[in-house]
Amino acid sequence: MQLRRTLLIAACALATAAGPAWAQFQPAPQPQQEPPPCIKEFFKLRDEAQKKASAIQAASQRKAPPKEACGLFNAFAAAETKMIKYAEENNVWCGIPPEALASMKKGHANTTAIQTRVCQAAAAGPPRPTGPSLSDALTAPVPDSTNIKTGRGTFDTLTGSPLGKQ
């Protein structure tokens, strides 16, 4: 990046100093500059993290179970950590601005927070059903003073006929 800037400034200074003589020569086309190897490696790491983020997005759209989502978040967080570590170690040589590194770290903090919640949900297992269980539905209520009916019933023989009044 600084090399390009220096070359651009030198070219402008040369063009200004040479004046009309510069117009007589046809400049040769400049070959495309390859990015430095450190940038190539950083782009590979970034693309790998982006691929893992796309996998999370696809799983989210198809409503993947929490266990699968936890695995995807673990892979994405590892790729993101690898990219940030490389950027920290090579930020001066590659020309990575400190703001970009701070932004990557902030994004990784968000990723870690989401990863923790997703993996906790996966560890908790499926949600427990609400309402009565099968055993609750099949057992009779325990009699107590609030649920006993008093009075005449079908087989009340103490006061008359078992078939009722005739």
Secondary structure, DSSP 4 states (H G I P E B T S, - for coil): -HHHHHHHHHHHHHHHHHTHHHHHSPPPPPPPPPPPHHHHHHHHHHHHHHHHHHHHHHHHHTT--HHHHHHHHHHHHHHHHHHHHHHHHHHHHHT--HHHHHHHHHHHHHHHHHHHHHHHHHHH-SPPPPS--HHHHHSPPPP-TTS---S--TT--SSS-TT---
